[in-house]
Each structure stands twice: as structure tokens, then as C-alpha cells.
């Protein structure tokens, strides 16, 4: 099968040929003819299957064929909207739209946060046919009335499962309220979770169903390998692998931003050009890093899971999991950066003893055992046991080292008794000028409880007239002291006051 058989017009076929593609991927072969018919679609396709072209090409054709009143005196309306979860994915979809539509008279723009909004406003005011956007920034434009979505004909939700995972469901609902009721809806998702099915039922009308890969299945064109190694020697092993294999382009994943920064610096010190990309980087820094990596100016790009989806790098040969992800599904998305569109790739994971349970969860998810290979000179020390990871919890789900385990008491055991000397006494602080000994309050940091000669009292500092305790309003006397005997006058509805004293 070739693109010539899918019903695409000559201008699009010229652009496809210029990009170096001749044969459509399975999702393209199924989706393009179906979208050209104008109906809704629910497509299950993993990243790297060519899904961007699967909706971009027919969307461009439908918009170019449909008549629209656009004159020099009237701004062209927004007729297609593509929503993506991340800035990187939005930028890449926008790039594909421009590349495939280079021989058409359609105009498009990309809208996302982290950059100056003014150039986006200027572009929108000039008039565009297609907007590729992230939900948050698009709503910013809608609030400022710099975009009109009332004439959208085609809506695409790309990586809808990721958008739901990131908590964009409310933003999506707000955007849907701005769109016309009659339109074509295209929903692309790597997984068919219950949330996706619920969204599809609300959004789609008699959709065409397409599924080209099983849910959470690792790409078949990716060779997966595990190198067991001690945690302290991971960086040394990574450097050895890159240099020994003469790898020229490697995407390395870490769990945290700090780890990404530290590892990229260490690789630079080892003579390997590297950069880091994560959420703390500005959009300009992330764009520059990705551009340099794609151009092979930088050998290694170290990334957090923000880059697990949305990065489209042609023929990326190597992905390394320097640290396994805490969520098994993220492993599938990480290694999906290589082996894209039929190309072969290699995914290597450096696994220490702390990560064995995470590895087991990944193997269970993808329903296969990943091959293990110990590199000579880097064999794990068998005497090293699972240790606590930096966030205080180890990867095997155990408790932090050094904490005394809690012993379970028999269900029918009598309550543990304390003698008078063992009773917990109020913690007393330094005496203030009034001769009172202050006691900390567990329920309100602004309420000072003190031990006076005639009993316990409280004082509000800084002064205020009321507070909330367990949902009940309690009125205090500012800068004054209430003795225990004054509690008798407290209204029954605010009888929670004694709880401040533990009674």
C-alpha cells in the first residue's frame, strides 16, 4: 500500500514525498480514509506509530476542500483545533502541520504556556485556520477574548489519556463549551482506560474505532535489555556503555530534575556532551536543548518523564533508563521514543537492587521477561541490600531504614496501661515575662496554651477575634487571658474549646 491509494490530493502527496515517506503505517492506512469521510473517530495508537500524520493529513485535506469565506477584509476563522498535553508535543504537531501543508493556502499556529503571550495574540489576530494548543494557554486566550472557537469544524484530542492523567479534564470541558455542537471529533489515546471510554461516550457520535496496538504493549521494534549494577556505579557504567558502543545519540531518563541536572554535568565532566530537559527549564531552554539534540550537536539528553511523551526524534537509536520509573506504564512511554515508525531501537535499563520490585512490575505489565546482562567489571555486590532512596522510601515499598518496625498487638489484647509517672506531660517551653510556661498547641499554631499558677489558660498571638476548630467558630478575647473558670460561659454550640487542652 502507498499514500497514493488513500485518497490524498497531489499537494499533500508532494509534501509526504519531501519528508521521505513512501508507505503509510497501519494507523495511517486505517485512519486517513475514515477521517476523510467526515465521521468521528476513536483511535488507540501508541506513540511512534505515525498517528500525528494520521490525523494531520486528512485534516488538511478536508479544510482545503471545504469552501470558506475568507477575504482580505475579513479575518479567517479558526476551523480546526488540536489539543495536546505538553508543549513539546504541541510544537511537533504544529511543525508537522506546516510541513504537510506547505503547498496549501492554510495558515496554522501553535499556542502553549511558558513563553510570551503577545506574539501568539498577534498571530491569532491575523487569522489562522488551525490552532495546535495546550489546554491552559488556550483558555488564557479565551479569557482575554483573543481567540474565537465558535466556528471550529474539526477537534483533535491527541494523547487524550495523558491529558486526563495530567488533570486537564476540567480545562477540556471548558474548551468544549466554547466549540460549536456540530463538528468532527477525533480522539487519539495510547490506552483505553475507563476514563477515556467515559470521555469518548460523552464526546463522540457513532465513532469509527481503530486500534493498532494492544494496551500498554512495549513496541515490538525495540530491543529491551537490563544491566544489573550497584546504584553508586550507574553513572560509571553509563559512561562506559556510551563510549564503548560509540553511541552518538542517547536519550537518558531519570526520576527527578535534580538527578537530570547532576547526571548531565557528570557526563560533561567525563567528556560526553550532554544537556538536561525537565519542568524547571524555561520553554526556550527546552526548545534549544531538543534542537541541539536532534541536530546531533549534543550526544546525550537527560530527561525526566516530562519528555516521556511528545518527543518525536527521527530514528533515535538508544534510550537508557538510568532510573526505572515509579509507574510501570511510564516505562512503555519512555522506550517508545525509539523504534518509531518501523525503525529499530534499543532500550537499556540500569537496575540496582532497590529497583527489582519496579522491574518486576514492568515485566508483568508488558507480559514478558526482559533479558539481563551483567557488564564485565560492573557486577553488583551481592552483600548490598535494598537501601532507602533519596525521597525516604525504598523502591521495594519497604520502610525507611533505621525505623523500628511496629509490632502488631493481638486483636483482643487489653489496652496498654500507663502508670502515673508514664503519663505524657505537656511540653513546656521557656518562661515569658509574665512567669507563664508556654505549651505548644497541636491544633492551632497561633494559640498559645500556658501553665499559670491557677490552672491552664490560652492566649491568641497574633490577636484575633475568632478561629475555626473542627468546623466550629470560637471567639477569643484579643490579648487577654481566659482562666479555666471562664470556660463555663462558652456557648454549647462552641463546646469544642476543651479539646485544645486535650480534655
MORA-V650466 format. One record per residue. RES is the residue in one small letter. PSI is psi in whole degrees, 0 to 359 (NA if undefined). BURIAL is # if it has 9 or more other C-alpha atoms within 8 Angstrom, else .. Layout:
{{RES & PSI & BURIAL} {RES & PSI & BURIAL}}
//
This chain:
{{x & 144 & .} {x & 169 & .} {x & 336 & #} {x & 338 & .} {x & 0 & .} {x & 358 & #} {x & 17 & .} {x & 149 & #} {x & 165 & .} {x & 321 & .} {x & 321 & #} {x & 321 & #} {x & 324 & #} {x & 316 & .} {x & 321 & #} {x & 316 & #} {x & 322 & #} {x & 332 & .} {x & 353 & .} {x & 14 & .} {x & 140 & .} {x & 327 & .} {x & 129 & .} {x & 149 & #} {x & 167 & #} {x & 317 & .} {x & 326 & #} {x & 318 & #} {x & 328 & #} {x & 321 & #} {x & 319 & #} {x & 308 & #} {x & 322 & #} {x & 317 & #} {x & 324 & #} {x & 336 & #} {x & 343 & .} {x & 1 & .} {x & 170 & #} {x & 161 & #} {x & 142 & #} {x & 112 & #} {x & 126 & #} {x & 105 & #} {x & 131 & #} {x & 164 & #} {x & 146 & #} {x & 7 & #} {x & 2 & #} {x & 23 & #} {x & 333 & #} {x & 312 & .} {x & 334 & #} {x & 328 & #} {x & 335 & #} {x & 314 & #} {x & 307 & #} {x & 329 & #} {x & 315 & #} {x & 319 & #} {x & 316 & #} {x & 319 & #} {x & 323 & #} {x & 333 & #} {x & 327 & .} {x & 137 & .} {x & 141 & .} {x & 145 & .} {x & 98 & .} {x & 115 & .} {x & 172 & .} {x & 339 & .} {x & 344 & .} {x & 128 & .} {x & 134 & #} {x & 139 & #} {x & 159 & #} {x & 120 & #} {x & 345 & #} {x & 139 & #} {x & 126 & #} {x & 120 & #} {x & 133 & #} {x & 158 & #} {x & 333 & #} {x & 160 & .} {x & 317 & #} {x & 316 & #} {x & 321 & #} {x & 316 & #} {x & 322 & #} {x & 324 & #} {x & 319 & #} {x & 321 & #} {x & 318 & .} {x & 319 & #} {x & 318 & #} {x & 319 & #} {x & 314 & .} {x & 334 & #} {x & 18 & #} {x & 337 & .} {x & 10 & .} {x & 164 & .} {x & 14 & .} {x & 150 & #} {x & 143 & .} {x & 162 & #} {x & 164 & #} {x & 142 & #} {x & 117 & #} {x & 166 & #} {x & 179 & #} {x & 357 & .} {x & 168 & .} {x & 131 & .} {x & 339 & .} {x & 312 & .} {x & 326 & .} {x & 318 & #} {x & 317 & #} {x & 319 & .} {x & 317 & #} {x & 323 & #} {x & 333 & #} {x & 339 & .} {x & 124 & #} {x & 153 & #} {x & 327 & #} {x & 133 & #} {x & 128 & #} {x & 124 & #} {x & 157 & #} {x & 149 & #} {x & 316 & #} {x & 310 & #} {x & 327 & #} {x & 320 & #} {x & 328 & #} {x & 316 & .} {x & 321 & #} {x & 321 & #} {x & 321 & .} {x & 0 & .} {x & 37 & .} {x & 2 & #} {x & 142 & #} {x & 117 & #} {x & 15 & #} {x & 350 & .} {x & 21 & #} {x & 130 & #} {x & 331 & #} {x & 128 & #} {x & 129 & #} {x & 125 & #} {x & 104 & #} {x & 134 & #} {x & 55 & #} {x & 325 & #} {x & 322 & #} {x & 321 & #} {x & 321 & #} {x & 320 & #} {x & 326 & .} {x & 3 & .} {x & 28 & .} {x & 6 & #} {x & 319 & .} {x & 321 & .} {x & 320 & #} {x & 319 & #} {x & 321 & .} {x & 321 & #} {x & 319 & #} {x & 327 & .} {x & 342 & .} {x & 353 & .} {x & 155 & #} {x & 152 & #} {x & 325 & .} {x & 112 & .} {x & 168 & #} {x & 130 & #} {x & 129 & #} {x & 120 & #} {x & 120 & #} {x & 133 & #} {x & 143 & #} {x & 337 & #} {x & 159 & #} {x & 69 & #} {x & 170 & .} {x & 327 & .} {x & 321 & .} {x & 319 & #} {x & 321 & #} {x & 318 & .} {x & 319 & .} {x & 320 & #} {x & 325 & .} {x & 330 & .} {x & 321 & .} {x & 148 & #} {x & 112 & .} {x & 59 & .} {x & 154 & #} {x & 132 & #} {x & 128 & .} {x & 133 & #} {x & 118 & #} {x & 357 & .} {x & 146 & .} {x & 152 & .} {x & 131 & .} {x & 34 & #} {x & 129 & #} {x & 144 & #} {x & 131 & #} {x & 337 & .} {x & 4 & #} {x & 125 & #} {x & 122 & #} {x & 137 & #} {x & 141 & #} {x & 131 & #} {x & 105 & #} {x & 137 & #} {x & 153 & #} {x & 147 & #} {x & 319 & .} {x & 344 & .} {x & 9 & #} {x & 313 & #} {x & 319 & #} {x & 318 & .} {x & 319 & #} {x & 316 & #} {x & 318 & #} {x & 315 & .} {x & 315 & .} {x & 315 & #} {x & 317 & .} {x & 322 & .} {x & 356 & .} {x & 44 & .} {x & 132 & #} {x & 339 & .} {x & 111 & #} {x & 130 & #} {x & 119 & #} {x & 134 & #} {x & 135 & #} {x & 169 & #} {x & 323 & #} {x & 160 & .} {x & 319 & #} {x & 316 & .} {x & 321 & #} {x & 314 & #} {x & 314 & #} {x & 316 & .} {x & 318 & #} {x & 323 & #} {x & 319 & #} {x & 321 & #} {x & 320 & #} {x & 318 & #} {x & 337 & .} {x & 4 & .} {x & 16 & .} {x & 120 & #} {x & 130 & #} {x & 158 & #} {x & 162 & #} {x & 147 & #} {x & 124 & #} {x & 182 & #} {x & 336 & .} {x & 349 & .} {x & 143 & .} {x & 162 & .} {x & 324 & .} {x & 320 & .} {x & 319 & #} {x & 318 & #} {x & 318 & #} {x & 317 & .} {x & 315 & #} {x & 320 & #} {x & 316 & .} {x & 322 & #} {x & 316 & #} {x & 325 & .} {x & 4 & .} {x & 21 & #} {x & 336 & .} {x & 135 & #} {x & 321 & #} {x & 134 & #} {x & 119 & #} {x & 127 & #} {x & 153 & #} {x & 182 & #} {x & 355 & #} {x & 335 & .} {x & 2 & #} {x & 330 & #} {x & 150 & #} {x & 343 & #} {x & 120 & #} {x & 100 & .} {x & 116 & .} {x & 127 & .} {x & 40 & #} {x & 119 & #} {x & 331 & #} {x & 134 & #} {x & 133 & #} {x & 127 & #} {x & 94 & #} {x & 325 & #} {x & 133 & #} {x & 146 & #} {x & 154 & #} {x & 335 & .} {x & 123 & .} {x & 322 & #} {x & 329 & #} {x & 334 & #} {x & 317 & #} {x & 318 & #} {x & 325 & #} {x & 306 & #} {x & 346 & #} {x & 353 & #} {x & 339 & #} {x & 168 & #} {x & 35 & #} {x & 146 & #} {x & 42 & .} {x & 351 & .} {x & 152 & #} {x & 149 & #} {x & 169 & #} {x & 131 & #} {x & 117 & #} {x & 135 & #} {x & 128 & #} {x & 111 & #} {x & 124 & #} {x & 176 & #} {x & 329 & #} {x & 339 & #} {x & 9 & #} {x & 323 & #} {x & 323 & #} {x & 319 & #} {x & 319 & #} {x & 320 & .} {x & 323 & #} {x & 315 & #} {x & 326 & #} {x & 321 & #} {x & 313 & #} {x & 359 & #} {x & 43 & .} {x & 155 & .} {x & 130 & .} {x & 136 & .} {x & 140 & .} {x & 139 & .} {x & 120 & .} {x & 125 & #} {x & 133 & .} {x & 130 & .} {x & 354 & .} {x & 24 & #} {x & 137 & #} {x & 147 & .} {x & 115 & .} {x & 343 & .} {x & 347 & .} {x & 124 & .} {x & 172 & .} {x & 132 & .} {x & 169 & .} {x & 135 & #} {x & 167 & #} {x & 329 & .} {x & 6 & .} {x & 356 & .} {x & 136 & #} {x & 164 & #} {x & 345 & #} {x & 5 & #} {x & 4 & .} {x & 180 & .} {x & 161 & .} {x & 141 & #} {x & 147 & .} {x & 347 & .} {x & 131 & .} {x & 127 & .} {x & 144 & .} {x & 129 & .} {x & 129 & .} {x & 138 & .} {x & 146 & .} {x & 144 & .} {x & 321 & .} {x & 13 & .} {x & 147 & .} {x & 151 & .} {x & 143 & .} {x & 128 & .} {x & 146 & .} {x & 141 & .} {x & 174 & .} {x & 323 & .} {x & 340 & .} {x & 352 & .} {x & 139 & .} {x & 124 & .} {x & 151 & .} {x & 141 & .} {x & 123 & .} {x & 144 & .} {x & 200 & .} {x & 147 & .} {x & 139 & #} {x & 187 & .} {x & 340 & .} {x & 359 & .} {x & 7 & .} {x & 150 & #} {x & 118 & #} {x & 143 & #} {x & 133 & #} {x & 147 & #} {x & 125 & #} {x & 340 & .} {x & 345 & .} {x & 109 & .} {x & 341 & .} {x & 358 & .} {x & 121 & #} {x & 125 & #} {x & 129 & #} {x & 160 & #} {x & 111 & #} {x & 172 & #} {x & 333 & .} {x & 22 & .} {x & 188 & .} {x & 147 & #} {x & 172 & #} {x & 154 & #} {x & 137 & #} {x & 126 & #} {x & 114 & #} {x & 158 & .} {x & 143 & .} {x & 171 & #} {x & 344 & .} {x & 164 & .} {x & 171 & #} {x & 122 & .} {x & 116 & #} {x & 37 & .} {x & 357 & .} {x & 139 & #} {x & 130 & #} {x & 129 & #} {x & 129 & .} {x & 160 & #} {x & 109 & #} {x & 134 & #} {x & 25 & .} {x & 165 & .} {x & 136 & .} {x & 118 & #} {x & 159 & #} {x & 326 & .} {x & 339 & .} {x & 343 & .} {x & 344 & .} {x & 335 & .} {x & 359 & .} {x & 137 & .} {x & 147 & .} {x & 328 & .} {x & 340 & .} {x & 37 & #} {x & 7 & .} {x & 355 & #} {x & 314 & #} {x & 337 & .} {x & 339 & .} {x & 337 & #} {x & 4 & .} {x & 7 & .} {x & NA & .}}
//
